């Protein structure tokens, strides 16, 4: 079972569902293409709020869409055995007629497998939703989607993940640097240059000392960097919807990347009104 993280949990689901409806409306005009919905962290199918209210997860909400068409295929990745079983039961009880797959594997592996599949099946178009646990999606898994027919919605843990690994004094443990490099796809020298500035000062004995100071507004800079990175793989990257916790601190930036200009416009049209939430 998945548990409610905050209002942002509901917000990201609504964005994906709104986009999926628009996506299927457009793809219904192009029957030569087969549509695939890929969910890299599908969960159990439902989310518990305050141990009382049950909220449908994105997987179930997208399966419910049947007008003007459904997706031709649904592919759900869920690493938890118990969540996979719960999702399987939910789908079998309500959507047994759908063509779907549920796999108990790592999202990184399945993104690479999907890329290989799409290179062989050029008539398939994908709407992918990547809602990872922390920084578990490697940049190499995103970069393998280059030049493919994928509209990718990804939740980027700017505040709750990357920013927490960027220590204020720049003394970042090696294992943290490895995580940052894998997630962002850039070297530690590039990470230092993007998020720190060197300041010269004088110590007690008058000797010159260099100090690393973390840049201000770092969470926004992380978002800007990730969007830049997406634009090395896709032609377009939407504005980000900012997801905050109950104290108004930024946790995530949620954005879409695509090679289709119309899809890019639709994503921004969906995101902008939700800034007012």
N, C-alpha and C positions, 0 to 999 in steps of 0.2 A: 504494500500500500504506500502511496505517496502522500505527503503532508503539505498543507498550504503554507507557502512561504510569506505571503503578504499580498496586497492588492496587485502587485506586479505580476504575480502568478496568473491571475485572471486576465490582466492586460495583454500579456504576450500571446495567450491563447486566442483572445479575440482578434488580434492582429493577424495571426496565422489563418484563422477561419475566414475572416473577411477577404484575405488575399486568395485563399483557396477557392472561394466562390467566384471571384473575378477571374481567376486563372481558368477554371473549368468553363466558364461562360465563353471565354475567348477560344479555348482549345476545342470547344464543341463545333466551331466553324472550320476546323482543320482535321477532318476524320482520318487523314493519311498519317497522323501522328498518334502514337500510343502514349498515354499519360501514366506516370508512376509517382506515387507519393512515398517519400522516404523519410522516416522518422528515426533519427540516430539514438535517441534516448526516450523510448516510447513510454516507459513507466507501466503502471498497472491498469491504466484506463480510467482511473478516478483519483481524486485528490480530496483528502479529508480536511475540513476547516473547523477548528475549535471542537474537534471530536464529535461534531453533530452534523454539520452541513457537508454534503457530498457534491463536489464539483467535477464535472466531466473533464477528463484530460484532453489534450489536443488530438490524440489518436482517435478517440471516440467521436469527438466533435467533427473531425474531418470525414470520418466514415459516415456520419449522418447526412452529409451533403449528397443529395441525389438529383438536384436540378441545376442546370439543364442536363447534367450527366454525373456519373460517378467517375472516380479515377479507374483506369483499366486495371491497375495493379497497386497494391499497398505493400510496403516493405517496412516492417517494424524491427528495430534492433533494441534489445533490452538485456543488459548483462546480468541483472538479478534473476535468479531462478524463480523466486516466489512471485515477483512482479510479472514475469513472462507468463506464468501459469494463470494468474488473475486476468491478464489481458486476453489470453487465449480463451478463457471461459466467457469473458464479456463479449468478445467478437463472435464466438460460436453461437451464443444465445441470441444475438441480435442481428448479426451480419454474416451468417454462414454462407450466403450466396455470393459474397465478394471473393475476388481473387486476391488472396493475401498470403504473406509469409511473415512469420515471427521467428527471429533467430536470437539465440542466447550467446552473443559474441561481442567483440569490442568494436565500437563505432569506427575507429581508425581503419581497422582491417576492412570493414564493409564499405567504407567510402572508396577505398582503393579498388575493391572488387566491383563496385558500381561503375567506377570510371572505366575499367576494362570492359565491362558489359556494354556501356554506352558507345564505346569506340567500335564495337562489333554490330550494335543495333542502332543505327543512325536515325531511325524513325521514332525513337523513344524520347520523350521530353519529361523532365523531372522537376517536381517541386520538393525540395528538401528542407527539413526543419531540424536544426542542430541545437539542442538545449542541453549543453554538457554539464557534468559535475565538475566544477572548478575549471582547471586548465587542461582537461584530459584530451582535447582534440589537438593533435599536432599539426603544425603548419604544412608539413609534407602531405597530409591527408586532404587539406584544402587545395593545395597547389595541383594535385592530380586531376582536378576538375577543369583545368584550363581548356578552353575551346570546346566545351561540351554543352549540351542543351539542358543546363541546370539553372533553376532559380533557387538560390540558397538563402534561407533565413537562418541567421546564427546569433545566438546570445553570447555576447563577449563579456567575461567577468572582469571588467576594467577596474572597478573599485574593490570588489570582494576577492579578487584573485591577483591580477598583475600588480596593482598598486601596493598590496600588502607585502610583496616580495621586494619592492624597491625601498630599501631602508633609507632613512633620512640622511645618514652620514655616508652613504655609498658603499659601506662595507657589507657586501652581499655574499653570503656563503656560496660555495661552488655549486652545491646541489640546487640552490635556488636559481643560479645563473643557467644551469642546464635546463630547468623547467621553462625559464623565460625564453631561452634560445629555441627550444622545441616549439613553444607556443607561438612566438612571434616570427620565427623564421629569419632572425637576424643575429649577428654576432654580439658577444658581450661588449665589445668596443663600441658597436653601434648603439647598444642599449645605454651605455654610459653617456655617449654624446647626445642622445635624445632626451635623457631624463635628469642629467646632472650638469652642473657648471663648476668649473674649477675657480676657486677664490684664493688669492694670495693674502697671507696674513703674517704677522710677526709674533714669535713666541716670547716667553719671559726674558730670554737672553738675547733678543734682537735678531735671531735667525729667521730667515724667510721660510714659511711653511705653506704648502698647498693643501687646500681642503676641498672635498667634494660636497656640494650642497644640492639637494634635490630641488628640481624646478617646481615653481608654483603651478597650480591648476593641473597637476599631473594626471589626474583621472581623465580629463578632457584630452590631454595630449596622447594618452594611451588609445583613446577612441580614434583620434585623428590618425595615429600611426596604423592601427589595424585596418581602418578604411583605406589608407594608402596601400597597404599590403594586398587587400582584396582587389584593388584596381590594377595590380600586376597580373592577376589571374582572370578577372572578369572585365568587361568593358564599362560596366556601370556599378555603382554602389550607392544605395539610398542614404538619406539622412538617417540618423540613429534615433530611436525612441529610448529615452532615458528612464531606467527603472530604479526607483528609490525605495529605501526601507522606511519604517515608521518614524525615524528621526530625520528624514529627508536627505540622508546620505546616499550618494550614487553607488549602486551595486553593480549594475550591468548597463551596457548599451546594446540595443537590439536592432539589427540592420539586415538588409537584403542585398545580395549581389547577383548580377545577371549579365547576360550578353545581349539582352533584348531591351531596346529603348522604351517600348510601350510598357513592358513589365516594370521597368525602373520608375516610370511616371506613376503607374498604379500604386506601387509600393509607397512612394512619397505621399500620394493622395490619401492613402489609408493611414499613414503615420501622423501626418500633420494635425488632423482634428483631435487626435488622442493626446497631443501635447497639453490639452486643456483639462485632462482628467485630474 
